[in-house]
């Protein structure tokens, strides 16, 4: 078992089966030594979007649930990475995370909520998980999700 998968196990995290795309795109692309993961929703292990992760942050979705949804998105990012790489130890470092929050008009306190995803990546990858990021509020996210997270990883060359 890989070092990263051992860490996931010690954290009690089981990666779900990677979800299939819902439109005309692929869930992940390897370009040179970069792995780019398409935006992931906070789908549970059954591929369903829990009701507490659906709706507008700052209106229908609590701050606690929005942060938990961002964490679940990051777990799903890692599931997509595993689906491509088979062994997550090929990840040299997380280069970037992008977070999109389905926000109520005027709600702007989203940066701390993205820590749900950022903290998970650092918890799993250690210093290799420290990354640049963007966090924005948007009018809508696919399927009415409260959050969507995308990622870019640098891969080891040997």
N, C-alpha and C positions, 0 to 999 in steps of 0.2 A: 504494500500500500504506500502511496506517496506521502510526503511530508504534509502537504496541504490537506489531503484527505484525512490524515491522522488528526490534524488540527480541527477539521470540520467535525469529525467523530467526537473529539474531546469537548467540543462546544454543543454537542447534541443536535447538530444540523445534518439532515439527510437531504441531499439534492434531489429535487423532483425530476421526472422525465422532462427533457426540454420541450417546451410548447412549440407547436407548429405555427408558422406565420399565418396571419388572418387576411393577407392581401398579397400583391405581387412584389414580394421581396424575399430575401433569405435572412434567416435569423442571425447569421454570423458570416464574416468574410475574413480570410487570411490574405493580407497584402504584404508581401515581403516578410518582415519579422513583426508585423502588427496584426493583432486580432481585434476586429471591430465587431462589437455585439450590438445588434439592433435593439431598440427600446423594448424593455420588458415590463410587463404589468405585474401586479401583486397577486398573481394566480396562486392558488393553494396546490397541494400535492395531487389533487384530483382535477387540476386544470380549470377550476372555477374561481371566479372573482368574488371573494366574501363580501357580503353587504356592507360591513363596516369599512371596507376599502373602496366603496363606490360613492360618488357624489363630489360636491364642492368642499374643498378645505376652507375652513372659516365659516361654513354654514352647516352642511350635512355631516361632514367628517371632522371628528375631534382632532386636535393637534397630536395627541397620543397615538391615535389610529393612523394618522398621516405618516408619522415617523415610523410606525410599525410596518406600514405599507411600503415605504421606501426600503426598509430592511428586507422585506420579502422580495421586492424587485431585485435587490442585489444578490439574493440567494438564487433567483432565477437567471441572473446574468452569469453567475458561476456555473449553473446547470448547463447553459448554452455553451460556455467555454469548455466544459468537460465533454459535451457532445462532440465538439470539434477536435479537441486535443487528446481526448481519452485520459491523459495524465495531466492534472493541473500543475504539476511541478515544471511544466514547460513555460509557465508564466514567469518572466523575469521581473516585471513590475506592472502595476496598474498605472497607466499614463493619465487617464482622464475618465471622469464620470460626468454624465449630464443628467440632470433631474428636471422633469416637467410636472408641475403641480396644477391640477385642475382647481383653480381658486375662485372663491366668491369675489365679486367686484370689490376693489379696495383692500383686499387682504394681501399683505406683502411680507408677513413674517415667515417666509418659507426656508430661509437659509438653515436655521436650526433643525428643521424637519428633514432636510437632506442628510443630516448627520446619521439618520437611521441607516442609509446606504453606505456612507463614507466609513462610519464606525465598523460596520460589518466587514467591509473589504480590508480595513487595517487589522481588525481582529483575526481574520483568516490568513492574510498574507504577511502580517507583521510590517516591517519597514518597507517591504516591497509593495505594500498596499497604499502607501502615501501617494496622493494623486492631485492633479489639477482638476477643477470642476466648474461647471456652470449650473446654476439653479434658477429656473424661471417659473413664473406663474403664467398659465395659459387659460384660454376660455373653455377648452374641452380636451379630454384625453380619450383615446379609443375605448370603446365599451363602457364609457362612463366612469372609468377608473379614476381614483383620486391622484394617482402617481404613475409615472413611467420613468424608468431609468435606463440609460444607454451607457456603454463602456468601451474603452480602448485599452488594450494590453500590449506591452512589449514582450515578445517571445524570445526565449533563449535560442541561440543559433546552433548550439551543440549540447 
